Amino acid sequence: MQKIAALSLHVPEPEVRPGGVPDFTNVTIAPAGAVDRPPVDVDPREIRDLAFSIIRVLNRAGEAVGPWAGTLGDDELVAGLRHMMLLRSFDARMIIAQRQGKTSFYMQHLGEEAVSTAFRKALLPGDMNFPTYRQAGLLIADDYPLVDMMNQIYSNSADPLKGRQLPVLYSVKSKGFFTLSGNLATQFPQAVGWAMASAIKGETNIAAAWIGDGSTAESDFHAGLVFASTFKAPVILNVVNNQWAISTFQGIARGSAGTFAARGLGFGLPSLRVDGNDYLAVHAVAKWAAERARRSLGPTLIEYVTYRAGAHSSSDDPTAYRPKEESAAWPLGDPVIRLKAHLIAKGLWSDERHAQLEVELLDTVIAAQKEAESFGTLHSGAHPSTRDMFEGVYAEMPAHLRRQRQEMGV
């Protein structure tokens, strides 16, 4: 009788571990301007190749080239650079505040600033984002007050959410920023449902869902794709592939699919990959998908190829699972530096203006920080009332909560 060999499992491994030499030779990057821009009403079956390439606009000389270029004017480009720099300055100050014990937790966006700030400019008032914790750029690019964001991070007496959310889990209905869930992947079915409701009510607003590469392994991601494709919901399904989940490289969640965008092909969705560190490319692809949704042509899945240059959070040490030099070796560069180079190439910017703006933005952030800290921080000053945790949940408070509140004397 023939002996049957024991079964084995394949466990994906990253290309390099701490102490090794970073290697991104497996990242296939199309030349800037090389990927065609299809008509908005294209049949998804005709653009399957876009799920495997990378749409880029900015070349290495800082020039905007190809069919995806031209969606932004000069003033909009300068504003985009300012938004990314402001987000980066905001992050730096809040990380320091966390280290000083003024807040318990923080998550920065270093290296990913273009994704959310550029995307926001492709939406209209009334559209709704269902973000993760690394899309604060949606608020920054929509001029939401820094002081209000800091108040939420400090959980102080002026916290708009009354201390009922973990720091950086914002909620701003007026800015189309749905209450942020720390249980990742919930954003996909929620956004699809919101978009379906908008269509059912005959409204004109679309939704955008956000998820990271690691969270695509959650069942909610796939459930969202099922409903989005079945009902052709007016929604943009965004996957931010920053190469790392909390401490797991993206190959674990991606499996053998090749790309995250390719997951949308099985659902019949137009699926695109874009250079997430190219502000112009992000905006162009987002605008294309938004127009498609607004014309009732259905959802679009977009994978943003980027890199998390910093730690996952203030509780994380990335040197434990990736080489220190990996960020510098990332082939798509830094989004701020690339847009700066483009503006200089156009004669709209200079190193001197850039340095001046850095100082101005730091002053703006420090002023906002001083104002926010006047309302208190985690361990000093006033805090939301204990009574607040009972409010704003039910239209009519249940009897057991009334009893608990009375027992607490609030």
C-alpha positions, -999 to +999 in steps of 0.1 A: +000+000+000+014+034-010+024+056+019+007+090+020+029+119+030+018+141+059+000+173+051+017+206+055+007+243+057+022+273+039+029+301+063+038+333+044+070+350+054+082+386+049+110+392+025+133+405+053+134+405+091+150+430+115+187+432+109+183+423+072+186+444+041+152+458+029+140+443-003+112+457-024+120+440-057+087+423-055+068+456-058+062+461-095+058+498-103+046+510-136+062+542-150+043+574-142+016+581-168+018+545-183-016+533-170-046+542-192-076+561-178-107+543-188-141+560-193-161+563-161-188+540-175-164+513-185-174+476-182-153+463-152-144+432-172-125+455-196-101+469-169-091+438-149-055+447-155-058+478-134-061+456-103-025+445-108-007+477-120-002+510-101-016+542-114+009+570-111+010+607-122+042+622-107+075+610-123+109+612-107+115+646-121+084+660-103+064+663-135+027+653-138+023+631-168-002+607-184-040+605-187-047+607-150-030+642-147-048+675-147-076+670-121-062+697-098-054+734-103-023+752-089-040+766-059-055+732-050-020+716-052-005+742-029-034+736-005-029+699-007+008+703+003-003+725+032-028+699+044-003+671+043+023+692+062-003+703+088-012+667+094+024+657+098+031+686+122-001+677+142+010+641+145+045+650+157+031+672+185+005+647+196+031+619+198+051+642+221+020+648+241+014+611+245+050+606+257+044+633+282+014+615+296-011+641+284-031+614+265-031+576+268-028+567+231-020+581+196-017+569+161+002+589+134+000+590+096+036+593+087+041+584+050+003+581+044-007+617+044-016+619+007-042+591+009-068+608+030-061+645+023-063+641-015-093+618-013-113+643+007-110+668-022-128+644-045-159+644-024-188+668-020-205+681+011-229+655+024-209+625+013-200+602+042-167+586+051-165+555+073-129+558+082-103+539+102-080+555+127-055+566+101-077+589+080-076+621+102-065+638+070-101+637+059-108+662+087-076+682+082-084+687+045-119+698+054-106+725+078-120+709+110-106+728+140-074+713+154-085+723+189-116+701+187-094+671+175-070+677+204-098+680+229-110+646+218-075+632+221-071+646+256-106+636+267-109+669+285-139+690+295-142+703+259-141+669+243-169+668+217-174+631+224-175+636+262-146+611+269-167+582+255-142+573+227-106+561+227-082+590+216-082+595+178-116+578+173-132+610+161-169+615+151-179+646+131-212+642+113-210+678+099-178+668+080-190+635+068-168+616+092-188+587+106-181+576+142-148+558+141-149+521+152-119+505+168-132+471+157-118+473+122-137+461+091-170+473+104-166+502+081-173+482+049-208+469+055-217+502+073-206+523+043-224+501+019-256+502+039-254+540+042-249+543+004-278+519-003-300+541+020-290+572+001-300+556-031-333+543-017-342+578-005-333+593-039-305+614-025-273+624-042-247+617-016-222+588-018-203+569+008-167+559+012-154+529+032-119+526+046-100+495+057-063+486+061-046+457+044-046+435+076-083+440+082-092+427+047-089+392+064-121+401+084-154+387+073-170+422+073-147+431+043-161+403+022-197+409+034-194+445+023-182+434-012-212+411-015-238+437-008-219+465-028-217+443-059-252+429-056-270+462-052-245+484-071-243+507-041-229+542-047-198+536-026-161+538-029-143+509-012-108+519-001-081+495+010-050+513+024-021+489+019+007+503+040+025+469+039+020+462+076-009+454+099-001+459+136+030+437+134+021+414+105+033+420+069+006+424+043+012+390+027-007+373+056-040+390+048-034+391+011-028+354+008-022+343-028-045+369-044-015+388-057-030+422-048-058+434-026-075+451-055-077+417-072-101+406-045-127+429-061-125+411-094-144+381-082-173+404-073-174+420-107-161+454-093-139+478-111-107+474-091-078+498-093-044+502-076-029+536-071+003+551-059-008+562-024+022+585-020+013+605-052-012+632-042-022+638-078-028+602-086-049+596-054-071+625-062-076+615-099-086+579-090-108+591-062-125+616-085-130+588-111-146+565-086-168+592-071-182+602-105-189+565-112-208+562-079-227+595-084-238+583-118-253+552-103-227+530-121-219+511-089-190+507-064-153+509-071-126+491-051-093+511-047-061+498-033-037+526-022-001+513-023+017+532+004+040+526+034+036+531+071+068+549+079+061+552+116+049+528+143+015+513+142+006+533+173+022+549+203+021+514+219+041+498+190+079+493+183+083+485+146+120+477+150+109+444+166+095+431+133+110+451+104+144+466+095+151+502+106+161+511+071+130+498+054+111+531+054+140+549+036+141+520+010+104+523+001+105+529-037+075+552-039+091+579-017+076+604+007+043+621-004+052+655+010+086+656-007+071+644-040+044+671-041+069+697-030+092+687-059+062+690-083+053+725-071+090+736-074+091+721-109+061+742-118+076+774-104+050+776-077+072+767-047+107+769-033+128+754-005+125+788+013+087+789+012+086+753+023+107+759+053+087+790+062+054+771+059+068+744+082+074+770+109+040+786+104+022+753+107+041+743+138+031+777+154-005+770+144-004+735+160+013+747+191-012+775+195-041+750+191-024+727+216-021+754+243-058+762+238-068+726+240-047+720+271-064+749+288-094+726+289-074+698+305-054+667+296-055+631+306-040+637+341-047+674+347-075+699+345-112+693+341-127+662+325-162+653+311-188+645+338-194+609+348-230+617+340-221+620+303-216+583+299-253+578+305-264+605+280-268+604+242-273+566+239-310+561+242-339+585+233-355+574+266-331+561+292-339+525+304-348+520+340-316+501+348-294+529+336-314+555+356-308+534+387-271+532+380-269+569+375-287+575+407-264+551+426-234+571+413-250+603+424-247+620+390 
